[in-house]
Amino acid sequence: MTYSQRSAHPGASSDFAYLEYQISQAQEGLAQAEKDGDTELAAAIRRKLAGLEDELELLAD
């Protein structure tokens, strides 16, 4: 999503920033869980990450 697309939705930029931050945190957590070999935690983080990405996609529409 480009900046111009974001600015077309007043007030949504904070939502985008929040979701992008949450996604980056989940990706870091996933990397750590995979490094530690914690498959249950990695699976839970993948589900959370998919949900966050879905929310971001809906917000982009």
LINGI-V506094 format. One record per residue. N is the residue number from 1. OMEGA is omega in whole degrees, 0 to 359 (999 if undefined). BURIAL is 1 if it has 24 or more other C-alpha atoms within 12 Angstrom, else 0. Layout:
# LINGI-V506094
n: <N	N>
omega: <OMEGA	OMEGA>
burial: <BURIAL	BURIAL>
This chain:
# LINGI-V506094
n: <1	2	3	4	5	6	7	8	9	10	11	12	13	14	15	16	17	18	19	20	21	22	23	24	25	26	27	28	29	30	31	32	33	34	35	36	37	38	39	40	41	42	43	44	45	46	47	48	49	50	51	52	53	54	55	56	57	58	59	60	61>
omega: <181	179	181	177	178	185	177	180	182	178	183	183	178	177	178	182	180	181	178	177	180	178	180	178	179	179	177	178	178	179	180	180	178	179	181	180	180	186	179	179	179	179	179	179	177	178	179	180	178	179	179	179	176	178	180	179	178	180	180	181	999>
burial: <0	0	0	0	0	0	0	0	0	0	0	0	0	0	0	1	0	0	1	0	0	0	1	0	0	1	1	0	0	1	0	0	0	0	0	0	0	0	0	0	0	0	0	0	1	1	0	0	1	0	0	1	1	0	0	1	0	0	1	0	0>
